[in-house]
Amino acid sequence: MNQAMGAGGGAGQRVVLDGDYGIDDALALLYLAGTGAVQICAVGTVHGNTGAVQAAHNALHLLGLAGLPGVPVAVGAHRPLAQAVKYSSLVHGDDGMGGQAVPPTPDRRPVVESAAEQLVRIARAHPGECSVLATGPLTNLALALQLEPELPRLVSRVVVMGGAVVEPGNVSPLGEANVVHDPEAADLVLSADWPVTLVTVDATMRTWLEPSDLARLEAVTSPAGVFVRDALRHYVRFYDEHYGRRSCPLHDPTAAVVLVDPTAATEVLTRPVRVELRGEHTRGTTVVDRRDNRGPGRPEGTAVRLVLGVDRDRVVREVLDGVLAVS
């Protein structure tokens, strides 16, 4: 990678990453580093796949593997806004990396400010220049909106991996994990007046890594490739046990591809989205008003760009090429 491009690599748009740094977050980060299409200017971490502190250590290790040790990592929210914290340990392991996480080192530590504070500071310093890629619960983004009411006008766009429209939820009949882990935060973020693209499980459940794709990763010998290969074994084992496929979907990396190249989305719907907060069986559901917006009962609220389908072969190819480009 060309380090002359800056601490975060890439010659393109500035991107702040916000995630819970499990296995698919790792693939998304390494893909972005490998493409060189964006400049990763900071990372924030949040509860979800693992704790926010462990997620920060995971992100620091990944940035080191990607040759981007200068990118700052800020620890974010340790718990949701209005419910108890719950981790996706079954899917990602207690450490978020399928048992492959490494202990923190003295020379790689998170910064002092919180993830929300970091995002606000960067947005103020570079108004209109920064995008956000959120691949975990949206607690940090909700807190940032409360810290800086002008944030929607300071950020270029927000791409979120989360939500389910027609596809069943992956942690409840109707709920997707990143939304269910903090429904109040998701509702705040999705109803804010900023350009949000929501890459839903309707799209990501079409981007499975097949055995031939996994075989490409098995053959690599670079430190980043070996780390991903070993972590993916845990991930694939989970999906084999629960879905009957020795494979895994590329949830977060699909959102990263859409961030870099919006034309990878093949099915898009633009509609207001709210999150159900009270239903006994439906809390955390993304409620999409799909009514025809030309009639008198037209949907109200901020429109969200919902990605419901993507070019599967293109997404998988780009993710693998990006990850394998990290030396």
Phi and psi restraints in degrees (value plus and minus 20) as a CYANA .aco file:
   2 ASN   PHI    -100.4   -60.4
   2 ASN   PSI      81.5   121.5
   3 GLN   PHI     -90.6   -50.6
   3 GLN   PSI     -33.1     6.9
   4 ALA   PHI     -85.5   -45.5
   4 ALA   PSI     -35.3     4.7
   5 MET   PHI     -93.0   -53.0
   5 MET   PSI     -34.2     5.8
   6 GLY   PHI     104.1   144.1
   6 GLY   PSI     149.7   189.7
   7 ALA   PHI     -77.9   -37.9
   7 ALA   PSI     -52.2   -12.2
   8 GLY   PHI    -117.6   -77.6
   8 GLY   PSI     -12.2    27.8
   9 GLY   PHI      46.6    86.6
   9 GLY   PSI     154.4   194.4
  10 GLY   PHI      57.6    97.6
  10 GLY   PSI     127.5   167.5
  11 ALA   PHI    -129.4   -89.4
  11 ALA   PSI     -20.7    19.3
  12 GLY   PHI    -117.6   -77.6
  12 GLY   PSI    -165.0  -125.0
  13 GLN   PHI     -82.3   -42.3
  13 GLN   PSI     128.6   168.6
  14 ARG   PHI     -96.3   -56.3
  14 ARG   PSI     117.4   157.4
  15 VAL   PHI    -154.2  -114.2
  15 VAL   PSI     111.4   151.4
  16 VAL   PHI    -120.3   -80.3
  16 VAL   PSI     104.0   144.0
  17 LEU   PHI    -113.8   -73.8
  17 LEU   PSI     119.0   159.0
  18 ASP   PHI    -155.5  -115.5
  18 ASP   PSI      97.5   137.5
  19 GLY   PHI    -179.0  -139.0
  19 GLY   PSI     154.1   194.1
  20 ASP   PHI    -122.9   -82.9
  20 ASP   PSI      -4.4    35.6
  21 TYR   PHI      11.9    51.9
  21 TYR   PSI      41.9    81.9
  22 GLY   PHI    -115.2   -75.2
  22 GLY   PSI    -179.3  -139.3
  23 ILE   PHI     -89.1   -49.1
  23 ILE   PSI     -63.2   -23.2
  24 ASP   PHI     -96.3   -56.3
  24 ASP   PSI     -47.6    -7.6
  25 ASP   PHI     -80.7   -40.7
  25 ASP   PSI     -59.9   -19.9
  26 ALA   PHI     -80.8   -40.8
  26 ALA   PSI     -64.7   -24.7
  27 LEU   PHI     -81.8   -41.8
  27 LEU   PSI     -59.6   -19.6
  28 ALA   PHI     -83.5   -43.5
  28 ALA   PSI     -65.0   -25.0
  29 LEU   PHI     -83.4   -43.4
  29 LEU   PSI     -66.9   -26.9
  30 LEU   PHI     -85.8   -45.8
  30 LEU   PSI     -56.6   -16.6
  31 TYR   PHI     -79.8   -39.8
  31 TYR   PSI     -67.9   -27.9
  32 LEU   PHI     -82.9   -42.9
  32 LEU   PSI     -59.4   -19.4
  33 ALA   PHI     -85.3   -45.3
  33 ALA   PSI     -59.5   -19.5
  34 GLY   PHI     -92.9   -52.9
  34 GLY   PSI     -51.4   -11.4
  35 THR   PHI     -91.6   -51.6
  35 THR   PSI     -52.4   -12.4
  36 GLY   PHI      47.9    87.9
  36 GLY   PSI      -6.3    33.7
  37 ALA   PHI    -104.6   -64.6
  37 ALA   PSI     -36.7     3.3
  38 VAL   PHI    -152.5  -112.5
  38 VAL   PSI     143.5   183.5
  39 GLN   PHI    -126.6   -86.6
  39 GLN   PSI      89.4   129.4
  40 ILE   PHI     -96.0   -56.0
  40 ILE   PSI      87.3   127.3
  41 CYS   PHI    -117.1   -77.1
  41 CYS   PSI     -35.2     4.8
  42 ALA   PHI    -191.1  -151.1
  42 ALA   PSI     140.1   180.1
  43 VAL   PHI    -150.5  -110.5
  43 VAL   PSI     115.0   155.0
  44 GLY   PHI    -137.7   -97.7
  44 GLY   PSI     127.4   167.4
  45 THR   PHI    -140.9  -100.9
  45 THR   PSI     138.1   178.1
  46 VAL   PHI    -167.8  -127.8
  46 VAL   PSI     140.1   180.1
  47 HIS   PHI     -80.5   -40.5
  47 HIS   PSI     137.5   177.5
  48 GLY   PHI     133.2   173.2
  48 GLY   PSI    -112.2   -72.2
  49 ASN   PHI     -87.4   -47.4
  49 ASN   PSI     -52.3   -12.3
  50 THR   PHI    -172.2  -132.2
  50 THR   PSI    -193.7  -153.7
  51 GLY   PHI     -91.4   -51.4
  51 GLY   PSI     138.5   178.5
  52 ALA   PHI     -82.4   -42.4
  52 ALA   PSI     -55.6   -15.6
  53 VAL   PHI     -89.7   -49.7
  53 VAL   PSI     -66.2   -26.2
  54 GLN   PHI     -82.0   -42.0
  54 GLN   PSI     -59.5   -19.5
  55 ALA   PHI     -80.6   -40.6
  55 ALA   PSI     -56.3   -16.3
  56 ALA   PHI     -86.0   -46.0
  56 ALA   PSI     -62.5   -22.5
  57 HIS   PHI     -83.1   -43.1
  57 HIS   PSI     -59.6   -19.6
  58 ASN   PHI     -81.6   -41.6
  58 ASN   PSI     -64.3   -24.3
  59 ALA   PHI     -84.7   -44.7
  59 ALA   PSI     -60.3   -20.3
  60 LEU   PHI     -82.1   -42.1
  60 LEU   PSI     -61.7   -21.7
  61 HIS   PHI     -85.1   -45.1
  61 HIS   PSI     -62.4   -22.4
  62 LEU   PHI     -83.3   -43.3
  62 LEU   PSI     -62.0   -22.0
  63 LEU   PHI     -83.2   -43.2
  63 LEU   PSI     -56.7   -16.7
  64 GLY   PHI     -83.2   -43.2
  64 GLY   PSI     -64.0   -24.0
  65 LEU   PHI     -82.3   -42.3
  65 LEU   PSI     -53.1   -13.1
  66 ALA   PHI    -103.7   -63.7
  66 ALA   PSI     -20.8    19.2
  67 GLY   PHI      56.0    96.0
  67 GLY   PSI       5.9    45.9
  68 LEU   PHI    -144.9  -104.9
  68 LEU   PSI      34.7    74.7
  69 PRO   PHI     -88.8   -48.8
  69 PRO   PSI     -34.3     5.7
  70 GLY   PHI    -104.5   -64.5
  70 GLY   PSI     -25.6    14.4
  71 VAL   PHI     -94.9   -54.9
  71 VAL   PSI     104.6   144.6
  72 PRO   PHI     -92.8   -52.8
  72 PRO   PSI     124.0   164.0
  73 VAL   PHI    -141.6  -101.6
  73 VAL   PSI     105.6   145.6
  74 ALA   PHI    -133.8   -93.8
  74 ALA   PSI     113.6   153.6
  75 VAL   PHI     -95.0   -55.0
  75 VAL   PSI     112.9   152.9
  76 GLY   PHI    -127.9   -87.9
  76 GLY   PSI    -166.8  -126.8
  77 ALA   PHI     -84.2   -44.2
  77 ALA   PSI     113.2   153.2
  78 HIS   PHI    -106.9   -66.9
  78 HIS   PSI     -35.0     5.0
  79 ARG   PHI    -172.5  -132.5
  79 ARG   PSI     143.9   183.9
  80 PRO   PHI     -88.3   -48.3
  80 PRO   PSI     151.4   191.4
  81 LEU   PHI     -89.1   -49.1
  81 LEU   PSI     -55.3   -15.3
  82 ALA   PHI    -164.5  -124.5
  82 ALA   PSI       3.1    43.1
  83 GLN   PHI    -172.8  -132.8
  83 GLN   PSI     149.1   189.1
  84 ALA   PHI     -88.4   -48.4
  84 ALA   PSI     129.8   169.8
  85 VAL   PHI     -96.3   -56.3
  85 VAL   PSI     125.0   165.0
  86 LYS   PHI    -162.3  -122.3
  86 LYS   PSI     112.9   152.9
  87 TYR   PHI    -123.1   -83.1
  87 TYR   PSI     133.3   173.3
  88 SER   PHI    -113.4   -73.4
  88 SER   PSI      33.0    73.0
  89 SER   PHI     -85.6   -45.6
  89 SER   PSI     -53.2   -13.2
  90 LEU   PHI     -80.9   -40.9
  90 LEU   PSI     -57.0   -17.0
  91 VAL   PHI    -101.9   -61.9
  91 VAL   PSI     -60.8   -20.8
  92 HIS   PHI    -133.6   -93.6
  92 HIS   PSI     -22.7    17.3
  93 GLY   PHI      63.7   103.7
  93 GLY   PSI     140.9   180.9
  94 ASP   PHI     -79.8   -39.8
  94 ASP   PSI     -50.7   -10.7
  95 ASP   PHI    -112.7   -72.7
  95 ASP   PSI     -18.8    21.2
  96 GLY   PHI      61.0   101.0
  96 GLY   PSI     -29.8    10.2
  97 MET   PHI    -144.7  -104.7
  97 MET   PSI       8.3    48.3
  98 GLY   PHI      41.0    81.0
  98 GLY   PSI      11.5    51.5
  99 GLY   PHI      64.7   104.7
  99 GLY   PSI     -14.0    26.0
 100 GLN   PHI    -121.3   -81.3
 100 GLN   PSI     -19.3    20.7
 101 ALA   PHI     -83.7   -43.7
 101 ALA   PSI     128.2   168.2
 102 VAL   PHI    -128.8   -88.8
 102 VAL   PSI     132.4   172.4
 103 PRO   PHI     -84.0   -44.0
 103 PRO   PSI     130.2   170.2
 104 PRO   PHI     -85.0   -45.0
 104 PRO   PSI     131.4   171.4
 105 THR   PHI    -135.4   -95.4
 105 THR   PSI     133.3   173.3
 106 PRO   PHI     -78.9   -38.9
 106 PRO   PSI     -47.5    -7.5
 107 ASP   PHI    -108.1   -68.1
 107 ASP   PSI     -23.5    16.5
 108 ARG   PHI    -151.0  -111.0
 108 ARG   PSI      77.4   117.4
 109 ARG   PHI    -148.3  -108.3
 109 ARG   PSI     132.4   172.4
 110 PRO   PHI     -85.1   -45.1
 110 PRO   PSI     137.4   177.4
 111 VAL   PHI     -94.4   -54.4
 111 VAL   PSI     149.0   189.0
 112 VAL   PHI     -96.0   -56.0
 112 VAL   PSI     -59.3   -19.3
 113 GLU   PHI     -89.9   -49.9
 113 GLU   PSI     139.2   179.2
 114 SER   PHI     -97.9   -57.9
 114 SER   PSI     145.8   185.8
 115 ALA   PHI     -82.0   -42.0
 115 ALA   PSI     -59.5   -19.5
 116 ALA   PHI     -85.4   -45.4
 116 ALA   PSI     -63.6   -23.6
 117 GLU   PHI     -83.5   -43.5
 117 GLU   PSI     -60.4   -20.4
 118 GLN   PHI     -82.2   -42.2
 118 GLN   PSI     -65.8   -25.8
 119 LEU   PHI     -80.8   -40.8
 119 LEU   PSI     -65.2   -25.2
 120 VAL   PHI     -83.1   -43.1
 120 VAL   PSI     -63.6   -23.6
 121 ARG   PHI     -81.2   -41.2
 121 ARG   PSI     -65.1   -25.1
 122 ILE   PHI     -86.8   -46.8
 122 ILE   PSI     -61.3   -21.3
 123 ALA   PHI     -83.3   -43.3
 123 ALA   PSI     -58.9   -18.9
 124 ARG   PHI     -87.8   -47.8
 124 ARG   PSI     -57.0   -17.0
 125 ALA   PHI     -94.0   -54.0
 125 ALA   PSI     -46.5    -6.5
 126 HIS   PHI    -153.2  -113.2
 126 HIS   PSI      43.7    83.7
 127 PRO   PHI     -79.5   -39.5
 127 PRO   PSI     109.4   149.4
 128 GLY   PHI      57.1    97.1
 128 GLY   PSI     -18.5    21.5
 129 GLU   PHI    -126.0   -86.0
 129 GLU   PSI     -35.5     4.5
 130 CYS   PHI    -127.0   -87.0
 130 CYS   PSI     117.0   157.0
 131 SER   PHI    -123.4   -83.4
 131 SER   PSI     140.9   180.9
 132 VAL   PHI    -143.2  -103.2
 132 VAL   PSI     112.8   152.8
 133 LEU   PHI    -133.4   -93.4
 133 LEU   PSI      93.7   133.7
 134 ALA   PHI    -128.8   -88.8
 134 ALA   PSI      98.9   138.9
 135 THR   PHI    -140.6  -100.6
 135 THR   PSI      -0.2    39.8
 136 GLY   PHI    -159.4  -119.4
 136 GLY   PSI    -189.7  -149.7
 137 PRO   PHI     -74.6   -34.6
 137 PRO   PSI     132.1   172.1
 138 LEU   PHI    -115.5   -75.5
 138 LEU   PSI       4.5    44.5
 139 THR   PHI     -79.5   -39.5
 139 THR   PSI     -65.8   -25.8
 140 ASN   PHI     -82.7   -42.7
 140 ASN   PSI     -60.0   -20.0
 141 LEU   PHI     -88.0   -48.0
 141 LEU   PSI     -57.9   -17.9
 142 ALA   PHI     -84.3   -44.3
 142 ALA   PSI     -62.3   -22.3
 143 LEU   PHI     -85.4   -45.4
 143 LEU   PSI     -58.3   -18.3
 144 ALA   PHI     -84.7   -44.7
 144 ALA   PSI     -57.7   -17.7
 145 LEU   PHI     -82.8   -42.8
 145 LEU   PSI     -54.9   -14.9
 146 GLN   PHI     -94.3   -54.3
 146 GLN   PSI     -53.2   -13.2
 147 LEU   PHI     -90.9   -50.9
 147 LEU   PSI     -55.9   -15.9
 148 GLU   PHI    -157.2  -117.2
 148 GLU   PSI      74.6   114.6
 149 PRO   PHI     -78.7   -38.7
 149 PRO   PSI     -41.7    -1.7
 150 GLU   PHI    -106.2   -66.2
 150 GLU   PSI     -17.3    22.7
 151 LEU   PHI     -74.0   -34.0
 151 LEU   PSI     -61.1   -21.1
 152 PRO   PHI     -77.2   -37.2
 152 PRO   PSI     -46.5    -6.5
 153 ARG   PHI    -112.6   -72.6
 153 ARG   PSI     -29.0    11.0
 154 LEU   PHI    -115.9   -75.9
 154 LEU   PSI     -41.5    -1.5
 155 VAL   PHI    -118.8   -78.8
 155 VAL   PSI     117.7   157.7
 156 SER   PHI     -87.2   -47.2
 156 SER   PSI     -69.8   -29.8
 157 ARG   PHI    -185.7  -145.7
 157 ARG   PSI     143.2   183.2
 158 VAL   PHI    -147.8  -107.8
 158 VAL   PSI     105.6   145.6
 159 VAL   PHI    -133.1   -93.1
 159 VAL   PSI     104.2   144.2
 160 VAL   PHI    -139.3   -99.3
 160 VAL   PSI     113.7   153.7
 161 MET   PHI    -111.0   -71.0
 161 MET   PSI      96.3   136.3
 162 GLY   PHI     148.9   188.9
 162 GLY   PSI     145.4   185.4
 163 GLY   PHI      65.7   105.7
 163 GLY   PSI     138.8   178.8
 164 ALA   PHI    -158.3  -118.3
 164 ALA   PSI     116.9   156.9
 165 VAL   PHI    -129.1   -89.1
 165 VAL   PSI     -84.7   -44.7
 166 VAL   PHI    -124.9   -84.9
 166 VAL   PSI     -58.8   -18.8
 167 GLU   PHI     -81.8   -41.8
 167 GLU   PSI     120.4   160.4
 168 PRO   PHI     -79.0   -39.0
 168 PRO   PSI     136.3   176.3
 169 GLY   PHI     -87.8   -47.8
 169 GLY   PSI     145.7   185.7
 170 ASN   PHI    -127.3   -87.3
 170 ASN   PSI     -22.4    17.6
 171 VAL   PHI    -148.7  -108.7
 171 VAL   PSI     -28.5    11.5
 172 SER   PHI    -174.3  -134.3
 172 SER   PSI     149.6   189.6
 173 PRO   PHI     -73.5   -33.5
 173 PRO   PSI     -52.6   -12.6
 174 LEU   PHI    -143.5  -103.5
 174 LEU   PSI     -23.0    17.0
 175 GLY   PHI    -129.1   -89.1
 175 GLY   PSI     114.1   154.1
 176 GLU   PHI    -112.8   -72.8
 176 GLU   PSI     128.0   168.0
 177 ALA   PHI     -78.0   -38.0
 177 ALA   PSI     -68.9   -28.9
 178 ASN   PHI     -82.8   -42.8
 178 ASN   PSI     -52.2   -12.2
 179 VAL   PHI     -99.1   -59.1
 179 VAL   PSI     -64.6   -24.6
 180 VAL   PHI     -83.2   -43.2
 180 VAL   PSI     -53.3   -13.3
 181 HIS   PHI     -87.2   -47.2
 181 HIS   PSI     -40.0     0.0
 182 ASP   PHI    -179.0  -139.0
 182 ASP   PSI      60.4   100.4
 183 PRO   PHI     -81.5   -41.5
 183 PRO   PSI     -60.1   -20.1
 184 GLU   PHI     -81.7   -41.7
 184 GLU   PSI     -63.2   -23.2
 185 ALA   PHI     -84.4   -44.4
 185 ALA   PSI     -63.6   -23.6
 186 ALA   PHI     -81.4   -41.4
 186 ALA   PSI     -60.9   -20.9
 187 ASP   PHI     -84.2   -44.2
 187 ASP   PSI     -60.9   -20.9
 188 LEU   PHI     -82.0   -42.0
 188 LEU   PSI     -65.6   -25.6
 189 VAL   PHI     -89.3   -49.3
 189 VAL   PSI     -62.4   -22.4
 190 LEU   PHI     -96.3   -56.3
 190 LEU   PSI     -37.9     2.1
 191 SER   PHI    -121.4   -81.4
 191 SER   PSI     -22.2    17.8
 192 ALA   PHI     -91.8   -51.8
 192 ALA   PSI     137.0   177.0
 193 ASP   PHI    -109.1   -69.1
 193 ASP   PSI      48.0    88.0
 194 TRP   PHI    -162.1  -122.1
 194 TRP   PSI     142.5   182.5
 195 PRO   PHI     -96.2   -56.2
 195 PRO   PSI      83.2   123.2
 196 VAL   PHI    -129.6   -89.6
 196 VAL   PSI     112.1   152.1
 197 THR   PHI    -129.8   -89.8
 197 THR   PSI     101.4   141.4
 198 LEU   PHI    -125.0   -85.0
 198 LEU   PSI      89.8   129.8
 199 VAL   PHI    -110.2   -70.2
 199 VAL   PSI      83.4   123.4
 200 THR   PHI    -106.9   -66.9
 200 THR   PSI     147.8   187.8
 201 VAL   PHI     -87.5   -47.5
 201 VAL   PSI     -36.9     3.1
 202 ASP   PHI     -76.9   -36.9
 202 ASP   PSI     -56.8   -16.8
 203 ALA   PHI    -106.2   -66.2
 203 ALA   PSI     -65.8   -25.8
 204 THR   PHI     -91.8   -51.8
 204 THR   PSI     -44.6    -4.6
 205 MET   PHI     -96.5   -56.5
 205 MET   PSI     -16.2    23.8
 206 ARG   PHI    -121.5   -81.5
 206 ARG   PSI     -22.7    17.3
 207 THR   PHI    -133.0   -93.0
 207 THR   PSI      38.1    78.1
 208 TRP   PHI     -99.3   -59.3
 208 TRP   PSI     121.2   161.2
 209 LEU   PHI     -98.1   -58.1
 209 LEU   PSI     103.7   143.7
 210 GLU   PHI    -113.5   -73.5
 210 GLU   PSI     149.8   189.8
 211 PRO   PHI     -72.4   -32.4
 211 PRO   PSI     -56.9   -16.9
 212 SER   PHI     -87.3   -47.3
 212 SER   PSI     -54.2   -14.2
 213 ASP   PHI     -88.7   -48.7
 213 ASP   PSI     -64.4   -24.4
 214 LEU   PHI     -82.5   -42.5
 214 LEU   PSI     -53.5   -13.5
 215 ALA   PHI     -83.4   -43.4
 215 ALA   PSI     -54.5   -14.5
 216 ARG   PHI     -81.6   -41.6
 216 ARG   PSI     -60.3   -20.3
 217 LEU   PHI     -91.9   -51.9
 217 LEU   PSI     -54.0   -14.0
 218 GLU   PHI     -83.3   -43.3
 218 GLU   PSI     -45.2    -5.2
 219 ALA   PHI    -106.4   -66.4
 219 ALA   PSI     -29.7    10.3
 220 VAL   PHI    -100.7   -60.7
 220 VAL   PSI     134.7   174.7
 221 THR   PHI    -145.1  -105.1
 221 THR   PSI     -21.9    18.1
 222 SER   PHI     -89.1   -49.1
 222 SER   PSI     134.6   174.6
 223 PRO   PHI     -76.0   -36.0
 223 PRO   PSI     -61.9   -21.9
 224 ALA   PHI     -85.6   -45.6
 224 ALA   PSI     -63.0   -23.0
 225 GLY   PHI     -84.7   -44.7
 225 GLY   PSI     -61.2   -21.2
 226 VAL   PHI     -85.5   -45.5
 226 VAL   PSI     -60.5   -20.5
 227 PHE   PHI     -81.3   -41.3
 227 PHE   PSI     -67.4   -27.4
 228 VAL   PHI     -83.9   -43.9
 228 VAL   PSI     -65.1   -25.1
 229 ARG   PHI     -77.1   -37.1
 229 ARG   PSI     -66.3   -26.3
 230 ASP   PHI     -90.3   -50.3
 230 ASP   PSI     -59.4   -19.4
 231 ALA   PHI     -86.7   -46.7
 231 ALA   PSI     -57.9   -17.9
 232 LEU   PHI     -84.8   -44.8
 232 LEU   PSI     -45.6    -5.6
 233 ARG   PHI     -80.4   -40.4
 233 ARG   PSI     -60.1   -20.1
 234 HIS   PHI     -85.4   -45.4
 234 HIS   PSI     -65.3   -25.3
 235 TYR   PHI     -81.3   -41.3
 235 TYR   PSI     -67.4   -27.4
 236 VAL   PHI     -84.1   -44.1
 236 VAL   PSI     -58.5   -18.5
 237 ARG   PHI     -81.1   -41.1
 237 ARG   PSI     -60.7   -20.7
 238 PHE   PHI     -80.9   -40.9
 238 PHE   PSI     -68.7   -28.7
 239 TYR   PHI     -89.0   -49.0
 239 TYR   PSI     -51.0   -11.0
 240 ASP   PHI     -84.4   -44.4
 240 ASP   PSI     -63.9   -23.9
 241 GLU   PHI     -91.0   -51.0
 241 GLU   PSI     -53.2   -13.2
 242 HIS   PHI    -125.3   -85.3
 242 HIS   PSI     -39.4     0.6
 243 TYR   PHI    -141.9  -101.9
 243 TYR   PSI     -27.4    12.6
 244 GLY   PHI      52.7    92.7
 244 GLY   PSI       5.2    45.2
 245 ARG   PHI    -152.2  -112.2
 245 ARG   PSI     108.0   148.0
 246 ARG   PHI    -101.0   -61.0
 246 ARG   PSI      53.9    93.9
 247 SER   PHI    -183.7  -143.7
 247 SER   PSI    -194.9  -154.9
 248 CYS   PHI    -181.5  -141.5
 248 CYS   PSI     127.9   167.9
 249 PRO   PHI    -103.4   -63.4
 249 PRO   PSI     132.2   172.2
 250 LEU   PHI    -116.7   -76.7
 250 LEU   PSI      52.5    92.5
 251 HIS   PHI     -80.8   -40.8
 251 HIS   PSI     -89.5   -49.5
 252 ASP   PHI     -86.4   -46.4
 252 ASP   PSI     -59.9   -19.9
 253 PRO   PHI     -82.1   -42.1
 253 PRO   PSI     -51.4   -11.4
 254 THR   PHI     -82.6   -42.6
 254 THR   PSI     -62.3   -22.3
 255 ALA   PHI     -83.0   -43.0
 255 ALA   PSI     -57.5   -17.5
 256 ALA   PHI     -84.7   -44.7
 256 ALA   PSI     -59.3   -19.3
 257 VAL   PHI     -84.6   -44.6
 257 VAL   PSI     -62.2   -22.2
 258 VAL   PHI     -83.6   -43.6
 258 VAL   PSI     -55.5   -15.5
 259 LEU   PHI     -80.1   -40.1
 259 LEU   PSI     -68.4   -28.4
 260 VAL   PHI     -90.9   -50.9
 260 VAL   PSI     -61.8   -21.8
 261 ASP   PHI    -157.5  -117.5
 261 ASP   PSI      69.6   109.6
 262 PRO   PHI     -78.2   -38.2
 262 PRO   PSI     -41.1    -1.1
 263 THR   PHI     -93.0   -53.0
 263 THR   PSI     -26.9    13.1
 264 ALA   PHI     -88.7   -48.7
 264 ALA   PSI     -39.3     0.7
 265 ALA   PHI     -96.4   -56.4
 265 ALA   PSI     108.2   148.2
 266 THR   PHI    -127.7   -87.7
 266 THR   PSI     -35.8     4.2
 267 GLU   PHI    -158.7  -118.7
 267 GLU   PSI      94.6   134.6
 268 VAL   PHI    -151.0  -111.0
 268 VAL   PSI     117.5   157.5
 269 LEU   PHI    -149.4  -109.4
 269 LEU   PSI     111.4   151.4
 270 THR   PHI    -129.8   -89.8
 270 THR   PSI      91.5   131.5
 271 ARG   PHI    -172.5  -132.5
 271 ARG   PSI     136.6   176.6
 272 PRO   PHI     -83.9   -43.9
 272 PRO   PSI     125.7   165.7
 273 VAL   PHI    -152.5  -112.5
 273 VAL   PSI     112.9   152.9
 274 ARG   PHI    -146.8  -106.8
 274 ARG   PSI     145.0   185.0
 275 VAL   PHI    -135.2   -95.2
 275 VAL   PSI     110.6   150.6
 276 GLU   PHI     -90.3   -50.3
 276 GLU   PSI     106.7   146.7
 277 LEU   PHI    -131.6   -91.6
 277 LEU   PSI     -32.8     7.2
 278 ARG   PHI    -140.2  -100.2
 278 ARG   PSI     -41.4    -1.4
 279 GLY   PHI     -82.6   -42.6
 279 GLY   PSI     114.9   154.9
 280 GLU   PHI     -81.2   -41.2
 280 GLU   PSI     -58.8   -18.8
 281 HIS   PHI    -128.8   -88.8
 281 HIS   PSI     -21.3    18.7
 282 THR   PHI    -145.4  -105.4
 282 THR   PSI     -15.7    24.3
 283 ARG   PHI     -76.4   -36.4
 283 ARG   PSI     111.9   151.9
 284 GLY   PHI      71.5   111.5
 284 GLY   PSI     -17.4    22.6
 285 THR   PHI     -96.2   -56.2
 285 THR   PSI     115.6   155.6
 286 THR   PHI    -103.8   -63.8
 286 THR   PSI      95.7   135.7
 287 VAL   PHI    -117.0   -77.0
 287 VAL   PSI      91.4   131.4
 288 VAL   PHI    -125.5   -85.5
 288 VAL   PSI     101.9   141.9
 289 ASP   PHI    -102.0   -62.0
 289 ASP   PSI      80.6   120.6
 290 ARG   PHI    -117.2   -77.2
 290 ARG   PSI      -6.9    33.1
 291 ARG   PHI     -86.2   -46.2
 291 ARG   PSI     132.6   172.6
 292 ASP   PHI     -79.2   -39.2
 292 ASP   PSI     102.4   142.4
 293 ASN   PHI    -105.9   -65.9
 293 ASN   PSI      -5.7    34.3
 294 ARG   PHI    -116.4   -76.4
 294 ARG   PSI     -33.5     6.5
 295 GLY   PHI    -107.3   -67.3
 295 GLY   PSI     158.4   198.4
 296 PRO   PHI     -85.6   -45.6
 296 PRO   PSI     -43.6    -3.6
 297 GLY   PHI    -115.7   -75.7
 297 GLY   PSI      14.2    54.2
 298 ARG   PHI     -76.8   -36.8
 298 ARG   PSI     123.9   163.9
 299 PRO   PHI     -79.9   -39.9
 299 PRO   PSI     123.7   163.7
 300 GLU   PHI    -130.9   -90.9
 300 GLU   PSI     133.6   173.6
 301 GLY   PHI      93.2   133.2
 301 GLY   PSI     153.5   193.5
 302 THR   PHI     -89.3   -49.3
 302 THR   PSI     110.8   150.8
 303 ALA   PHI     -97.9   -57.9
 303 ALA   PSI     116.9   156.9
 304 VAL   PHI    -132.8   -92.8
 304 VAL   PSI     118.2   158.2
 305 ARG   PHI    -104.4   -64.4
 305 ARG   PSI      88.5   128.5
 306 LEU   PHI    -116.8   -76.8
 306 LEU   PSI     102.0   142.0
 307 VAL   PHI    -113.6   -73.6
 307 VAL   PSI      94.2   134.2
 308 LEU   PHI    -125.4   -85.4
 308 LEU   PSI     -35.1     4.9
 309 GLY   PHI    -172.5  -132.5
 309 GLY   PSI     130.4   170.4
 310 VAL   PHI    -159.1  -119.1
 310 VAL   PSI     145.5   185.5
 311 ASP   PHI     -97.2   -57.2
 311 ASP   PSI      80.1   120.1
 312 ARG   PHI     -77.6   -37.6
 312 ARG   PSI     -70.3   -30.3
 313 ASP   PHI     -82.0   -42.0
 313 ASP   PSI     -59.0   -19.0
 314 ARG   PHI     -85.8   -45.8
 314 ARG   PSI     -65.2   -25.2
 315 VAL   PHI     -81.5   -41.5
 315 VAL   PSI     -69.2   -29.2
 316 VAL   PHI     -81.6   -41.6
 316 VAL   PSI     -63.9   -23.9
 317 ARG   PHI     -81.3   -41.3
 317 ARG   PSI     -66.3   -26.3
 318 GLU   PHI     -86.5   -46.5
 318 GLU   PSI     -59.4   -19.4
 319 VAL   PHI     -84.8   -44.8
 319 VAL   PSI     -68.4   -28.4
 320 LEU   PHI     -83.9   -43.9
 320 LEU   PSI     -62.7   -22.7
 321 ASP   PHI     -81.6   -41.6
 321 ASP   PSI     -61.7   -21.7
 322 GLY   PHI     -85.9   -45.9
 322 GLY   PSI     -66.6   -26.6
 323 VAL   PHI     -82.7   -42.7
 323 VAL   PSI     -62.6   -22.6
 324 LEU   PHI     -93.2   -53.2
 324 LEU   PSI     -37.0     3.0
 325 ALA   PHI     -97.5   -57.5
 325 ALA   PSI     -35.5     4.5
 326 VAL   PHI     -97.8   -57.8
 326 VAL   PSI      98.1   138.1
